Amino acid sequence: MASSSSPSPPNLITVTDAPHFQALLSADLSRVSLLNFWAPWAAPCAQMNVVVAELAKKHPGILALNVEAEAQADIAESFDVEAVPSFVVLRGHTLLARISGADAPALTQAIATHAAGPVPTFAPKAHTDAAPPPASETPAELDARLRRLMTQSKVVLFMKGTPAEPRCGFSRKIAALLKEQGVQFSSFDILQDDDVRQGLKKLNDWPTFPQLIVNGELVGGLDIVQEMVDSGEFTEVLSM
């Protein structure tokens, strides 16, 4: 829930389960709803929860729903939410807007566009260190770039977000696991570059993230890496 000392507005509701969610959405199909998909471990979510609470106060006609993405996985999956924070704006069951990341100005504008009321002002979008992708690449150029990224260091983690600010639970856990094992690794935020995201799925024949690369070769995702750590095999892979 929003970390604010003032009481939550009545139109800001924490979703408890899927039936609760459906009942809230279906109560008024002409109303604009803001779905806030968040996780308690993600610092950007805490910041954006405050933004959502302020938007709910300034736009009392909307319905603002806080949905803990991992606790309400079925709801998150139904809206193709892969990272937090993520926001979906609906009118009834009709999609009006989708905002990914801690982009307060974009969320504010989306609500102002679709709901009546004053337009609040928030801080600018959070800074990212990710370099912008090339304007256009041939398949061969993308393949070469992917292989360069995979060999930028001995251990490379392709994840959602960064080790300091992960944006999915699996990415958070594998980054923590590597740190616990004392592994030095570089990382790449695949949410910042869809060409890399889609390209790695094909190149490594692995449909999900995170992906851990050692010596330029795919090791696997969280479950496989955890199993290898438990069996001692991961130490052998790192020593190659």
C-alpha positions as CSV (number, residue, x, y, z in Angstrom):
1,M,0.0,0.0,0.0
2,A,1.1,3.6,-0.4
3,S,3.6,4.7,2.2
4,S,1.8,7.9,3.2
5,S,1.0,9.3,6.6
6,S,-2.4,10.6,5.5
7,P,-5.4,8.2,5.2
8,S,-5.9,6.4,1.9
9,P,-8.6,7.8,-0.3
10,P,-11.8,5.6,-0.5
11,N,-11.2,5.0,-4.2
12,L,-7.8,3.4,-3.6
13,I,-8.2,-0.3,-2.8
14,T,-5.8,-3.2,-2.3
15,V,-6.9,-6.2,-4.3
16,T,-7.1,-9.4,-2.1
17,D,-7.9,-12.0,-4.7
18,A,-9.2,-12.5,-8.3
19,P,-12.9,-12.6,-7.4
20,H,-12.4,-9.3,-5.4
21,F,-10.6,-7.8,-8.4
22,Q,-13.4,-8.8,-10.9
23,A,-16.1,-7.5,-8.6
24,L,-14.4,-4.2,-8.3
25,L,-13.9,-3.8,-12.0
26,S,-17.4,-4.9,-12.9
27,A,-19.2,-2.7,-10.5
28,D,-19.1,0.3,-12.9
29,L,-18.1,-0.4,-16.5
30,S,-18.1,3.3,-17.3
31,R,-15.5,4.2,-14.7
32,V,-11.8,4.6,-15.4
33,S,-9.6,2.2,-13.4
34,L,-5.9,2.5,-12.6
35,L,-4.2,-0.9,-11.9
36,N,-1.0,-0.5,-10.0
37,F,1.1,-3.7,-10.2
38,W,3.8,-3.6,-7.6
39,A,6.0,-5.6,-5.3
40,P,7.1,-4.8,-1.7
41,W,10.8,-5.5,-2.4
42,A,11.1,-2.9,-5.3
43,A,12.1,0.6,-4.2
44,P,10.6,2.2,-7.4
45,C,7.2,0.6,-6.5
46,A,7.2,2.4,-3.1
47,Q,7.8,5.7,-4.8
48,M,5.1,5.0,-7.4
49,N,2.6,3.8,-4.7
50,V,2.7,7.4,-3.4
51,V,2.1,8.7,-6.9
52,V,-0.9,6.4,-7.3
53,A,-2.3,7.5,-3.9
54,E,-2.0,11.2,-5.0
55,L,-3.7,10.5,-8.3
56,A,-6.6,8.7,-6.5
57,K,-7.0,11.8,-4.3
58,K,-6.9,14.3,-7.2
59,H,-9.2,12.2,-9.4
60,P,-11.9,10.8,-7.0
61,G,-13.9,9.5,-10.0
62,I,-11.4,6.9,-10.8
63,L,-10.9,3.5,-9.2
64,A,-7.2,2.9,-8.2
65,L,-6.3,-0.7,-7.4
66,N,-3.1,-1.8,-5.8
67,V,-2.3,-5.3,-7.1
68,E,0.7,-7.1,-5.6
69,A,2.0,-8.7,-8.7
70,E,3.6,-11.9,-7.3
71,A,0.8,-12.5,-4.7
72,Q,-1.8,-12.0,-7.4
73,A,0.1,-13.8,-10.2
74,D,-3.1,-14.8,-12.1
75,I,-4.2,-11.2,-12.4
76,A,-0.7,-10.0,-13.3
77,E,-0.4,-12.7,-16.0
78,S,-3.8,-11.9,-17.4
79,F,-2.5,-8.4,-18.1
80,D,0.9,-9.6,-19.4
81,V,2.7,-7.9,-16.5
82,E,6.3,-9.1,-16.6
83,A,8.0,-6.5,-14.4
84,V,7.2,-4.0,-11.7
85,P,6.1,-1.3,-11.4
86,S,3.6,-1.6,-14.2
87,F,0.4,0.3,-14.7
88,V,-2.7,-0.4,-16.7
89,V,-5.5,2.1,-17.3
90,L,-8.9,0.8,-18.2
91,R,-12.5,2.0,-18.8
92,G,-14.6,-0.9,-17.7
93,H,-12.7,-3.8,-19.3
94,T,-11.3,-1.7,-22.2
95,L,-7.6,-1.0,-22.3
96,L,-6.8,2.8,-22.4
97,A,-3.1,2.9,-21.6
98,R,-0.2,0.9,-20.4
99,I,2.8,2.3,-18.6
100,S,5.9,0.3,-17.7
101,G,8.4,1.5,-15.0
102,A,8.5,4.3,-12.6
103,D,7.4,6.9,-15.1
104,A,5.3,9.3,-13.0
105,P,4.8,11.9,-15.8
106,A,3.5,9.3,-18.2
107,L,1.1,7.9,-15.6
108,T,-0.1,11.3,-14.6
109,Q,-0.7,12.3,-18.2
110,A,-2.6,9.0,-18.9
111,I,-4.9,9.6,-16.0
112,A,-5.4,13.3,-16.9
113,T,-6.3,12.3,-20.4
114,H,-8.9,9.7,-19.5
115,A,-10.3,11.1,-16.2
116,A,-11.6,14.5,-15.3
117,G,-9.9,16.6,-12.7
118,P,-6.8,18.7,-12.1
119,V,-3.4,17.6,-13.4
120,P,-0.8,17.0,-10.6
121,T,2.9,17.4,-11.2
122,F,5.5,14.9,-10.2
123,A,9.2,14.4,-10.4
124,P,10.8,13.5,-13.8
125,K,11.3,9.9,-14.9
126,A,13.9,8.0,-13.1
127,H,17.4,8.1,-14.7
128,T,18.6,4.9,-16.4
129,D,22.2,4.1,-17.3
130,A,21.2,1.8,-20.2
131,A,22.7,3.0,-23.5
132,P,20.1,3.5,-26.2
133,P,20.0,0.8,-28.9
134,P,21.1,1.5,-32.4
135,A,18.5,3.2,-34.6
136,S,18.3,0.1,-36.9
137,E,20.2,-3.2,-37.2
138,T,20.4,-6.0,-39.7
139,P,19.9,-9.5,-38.2
140,A,23.7,-10.0,-38.6
141,E,24.5,-6.8,-36.7
142,L,22.1,-7.7,-33.9
143,D,23.6,-11.2,-33.7
144,A,27.1,-9.7,-33.4
145,R,25.9,-7.2,-30.7
146,L,24.3,-9.9,-28.7
147,R,27.4,-12.0,-28.8
148,R,29.5,-8.9,-27.7
149,L,27.1,-8.4,-24.8
150,M,27.3,-12.0,-23.8
151,T,31.0,-11.9,-23.6
152,Q,31.5,-8.5,-22.0
153,S,32.6,-10.3,-18.9
154,K,33.0,-13.9,-17.7
155,V,29.6,-13.9,-16.1
156,V,26.8,-11.8,-17.5
157,L,23.2,-11.6,-16.2
158,F,20.5,-10.6,-18.6
159,M,17.7,-9.5,-16.2
160,K,14.6,-7.3,-15.8
161,G,15.9,-4.2,-14.1
162,T,19.3,-4.0,-12.4
163,P,20.8,-5.8,-9.4
164,A,20.2,-2.6,-7.4
165,E,16.7,-2.2,-8.7
166,P,15.3,-5.5,-10.0
167,R,11.9,-5.4,-11.6
168,C,10.8,-9.0,-11.3
169,G,11.1,-11.5,-8.4
170,F,13.2,-14.0,-10.4
171,S,15.7,-11.4,-11.4
172,R,15.9,-10.2,-7.8
173,K,16.5,-13.7,-6.5
174,I,19.2,-14.7,-9.0
175,A,21.1,-11.5,-8.5
176,A,21.0,-12.1,-4.8
177,L,22.2,-15.7,-5.3
178,L,25.2,-14.6,-7.3
179,K,26.1,-12.0,-4.7
180,E,25.8,-14.7,-2.0
181,Q,28.2,-16.9,-3.9
182,G,30.7,-14.1,-4.3
183,V,30.4,-14.1,-8.1
184,Q,31.6,-11.0,-9.9
185,F,29.1,-10.3,-12.8
186,S,27.9,-7.7,-15.1
187,S,24.3,-7.2,-16.0
188,F,22.0,-6.0,-18.8
189,D,18.5,-4.7,-18.3
190,I,16.5,-6.3,-21.1
191,L,13.5,-4.1,-20.5
192,Q,15.5,-1.2,-21.9
193,D,16.2,-2.9,-25.3
194,D,13.5,-5.0,-26.9
195,D,15.8,-6.1,-29.7
196,V,18.2,-7.6,-27.2
197,R,15.2,-9.1,-25.3
198,Q,13.7,-10.8,-28.3
199,G,17.1,-11.6,-29.9
200,L,18.4,-13.5,-26.9
201,K,15.3,-15.6,-26.8
202,K,16.0,-16.9,-30.3
203,L,19.8,-17.0,-30.0
204,N,19.8,-19.0,-26.7
205,D,16.6,-20.9,-27.5
206,W,15.4,-19.8,-24.0
207,P,12.0,-18.0,-23.8
208,T,12.2,-16.3,-20.4
209,F,14.4,-14.1,-18.3
210,P,16.7,-13.9,-16.3
211,Q,19.3,-15.6,-18.4
212,L,22.8,-16.2,-16.9
213,I,25.7,-16.4,-19.3
214,V,29.1,-17.8,-18.3
215,N,32.0,-17.7,-20.8
216,G,29.6,-16.6,-23.5
217,E,27.3,-19.6,-23.1
218,L,23.8,-19.8,-21.6
219,V,23.8,-21.5,-18.2
220,G,20.0,-21.1,-17.6
221,G,17.5,-19.2,-15.4
222,L,17.0,-19.0,-11.7
223,D,15.9,-22.6,-11.1
224,I,18.8,-24.2,-13.0
225,V,21.4,-21.9,-11.4
226,Q,20.0,-22.7,-7.9
227,E,20.2,-26.4,-8.6
228,M,23.7,-26.1,-9.8
229,V,24.7,-24.1,-6.7
230,D,23.1,-26.7,-4.5
231,S,24.9,-29.6,-6.3
232,G,28.3,-27.8,-6.5
233,E,28.2,-27.9,-10.3
234,F,28.1,-24.1,-10.5
235,T,31.5,-23.8,-8.9
236,E,32.9,-26.1,-11.6
237,V,31.3,-24.1,-14.4
238,L,32.8,-20.9,-13.0
239,S,36.3,-22.4,-12.8
240,M,36.3,-23.3,-16.6
